[in-house]
Amino acid sequence: MTHLLYGIFVDPFVQMGAAPDLLAQTLWEGVVSGVLYALIALGFVLIFKASGVFNFAQGIMVVFSALTLVGLNEHGVPAYLALALTIVVMLVLAIAVERAILRPLVNQPDIILFMATFGLTYFLIGLGELIFGGDPKIMISDQLRLPTVTRRPCRSASRSSRSGSSCGSLPASLRSRPASCGAPARTSRSRLKSSRSRRFRS
């Protein structure tokens, strides 16, 4: 029982202390994800309180705004100008949705309004793929000067083997082999899971 409690409440923090860059990355990813979900939830609440409509298309509108931002930047628009244009585009889209879809359905049963926003979701999915394509996009965090967690670049396998260091600043017990610096075969996160599972089995 003691080993089980240690593995659940103590061992994860010990492993994070042994890999500070992984700890910083995990904390930052958690903060960013939490802020994103909080903003989406705030949008749901504001729209429902103001109009009494549960906008099922809120999530895809967030995605569409991100696609617009990245798409404008890919076409040569500077990052901050693309951000301003994205705000204008989403404002126009929101007004168009309210005037063309939601306003004509005032005083209709709630299920009709819900299904209207549900259909809007699929419309925006198709429109986004038509305009921006279906390929994965990379958010322009660097151009917008958003803080990101970075690691030191990997050195070649020969230099790493001579100096005894490898990717990032992970301790030796959590590093991948030097030859696999650039390959995501065994990450430090997977090593943490494997070491944790070995503790449970013991």
Backbone hydrogen bonds, N-H to C=O, Kabsch-Sander energy under -0.5 kcal/mol:
donor,donor_aa,acceptor,acceptor_aa,energy
5,L,1,M,-2.4
6,Y,2,T,-2.4
7,G,3,H,-2.4
8,I,4,L,-1.5
9,F,5,L,-2.9
10,V,5,L,-0.5
10,V,6,Y,-1.7
11,D,6,Y,-3.3
13,F,10,V,-0.7
14,V,10,V,-1.8
15,Q,11,D,-2.6
16,M,12,P,-2.0
17,G,13,F,-2.2
18,A,14,V,-1.5
19,A,15,Q,-0.8
19,A,16,M,-0.6
23,L,19,A,-1.9
24,A,20,P,-2.5
25,Q,21,D,-2.2
26,T,22,L,-2.6
27,L,23,L,-2.6
28,W,24,A,-2.4
29,E,25,Q,-2.5
30,G,26,T,-2.1
31,V,27,L,-2.3
32,V,28,W,-2.6
33,S,29,E,-2.5
34,G,30,G,-2.4
35,V,31,V,-2.5
36,L,32,V,-2.3
37,Y,33,S,-2.6
38,A,34,G,-2.3
39,L,35,V,-2.4
40,I,36,L,-2.2
41,A,37,Y,-2.6
42,L,38,A,-2.5
43,G,39,L,-2.1
44,F,40,I,-2.1
45,V,41,A,-2.4
46,L,42,L,-2.7
47,I,43,G,-2.2
48,F,44,F,-2.3
49,K,45,V,-2.8
50,A,46,L,-2.1
51,S,47,I,-2.5
52,G,47,I,-0.5
52,G,48,F,-1.9
53,V,47,I,-0.7
55,N,53,V,-1.0
56,F,54,F,-1.2
58,Q,55,N,-1.4
61,M,57,A,-1.7
62,V,58,Q,-1.6
63,V,59,G,-1.9
64,F,60,I,-2.5
65,S,61,M,-2.0
66,A,62,V,-1.9
67,L,63,V,-2.5
68,T,64,F,-2.3
69,L,65,S,-2.3
70,V,66,A,-2.4
71,G,67,L,-2.9
72,L,68,T,-2.5
73,N,69,L,-1.8
74,E,70,V,-2.3
75,H,71,G,-1.1
76,G,73,N,-1.6
77,V,72,L,-2.1
82,A,78,P,-2.9
83,L,79,A,-2.0
84,A,80,Y,-2.0
85,L,81,L,-2.6
86,T,82,A,-2.1
87,I,83,L,-1.8
88,V,84,A,-1.8
89,V,85,L,-2.7
90,M,86,T,-2.6
91,L,87,I,-1.9
92,V,88,V,-2.4
93,L,89,V,-2.5
94,A,90,M,-2.4
95,I,91,L,-2.2
96,A,92,V,-2.5
97,V,93,L,-2.4
98,E,94,A,-2.2
99,R,95,I,-2.6
100,A,96,A,-2.8
101,I,97,V,-2.0
102,L,97,V,-2.0
103,R,98,E,-2.8
105,L,102,L,-1.0
106,V,103,R,-1.5
108,Q,105,L,-1.6
112,I,109,P,-1.0
113,L,109,P,-1.4
114,F,110,D,-2.5
115,M,111,I,-2.3
116,A,112,I,-1.9
117,T,113,L,-2.0
118,F,114,F,-1.9
119,G,115,M,-2.4
120,L,116,A,-2.0
121,T,117,T,-1.6
122,Y,118,F,-1.2
123,F,119,G,-1.9
124,L,120,L,-2.5
125,I,121,T,-1.9
126,G,122,Y,-2.2
127,L,123,F,-2.5
128,G,124,L,-2.6
129,E,125,I,-2.0
130,L,126,G,-2.1
131,I,127,L,-2.3
132,F,128,G,-2.7
133,G,129,E,-1.2
141,S,139,M,-1.8
144,L,140,I,-1.5
145,R,142,D,-1.3
146,L,141,S,-2.8
150,T,148,T,-0.6
160,S,156,S,-2.4
161,S,157,A,-2.2
162,R,158,S,-1.7
163,S,159,R,-2.3
164,G,160,S,-1.7
165,S,160,S,-0.7
168,G,152,R,-0.9
170,L,167,C,-1.1
174,L,171,P,-1.5
175,R,171,P,-0.7
175,R,172,A,-0.7
180,S,177,R,-1.8
181,C,178,P,-1.3
183,A,180,S,-0.6
191,R,187,T,-1.8
192,L,188,S,-2.0
193,K,189,R,-1.9
194,S,190,S,-2.4
195,S,191,R,-2.6
196,R,192,L,-2.2
197,S,193,K,-2.4
198,R,194,S,-2.0
199,R,195,S,-1.5
200,F,196,R,-1.9
201,R,197,S,-2.2
202,S,198,R,-1.9
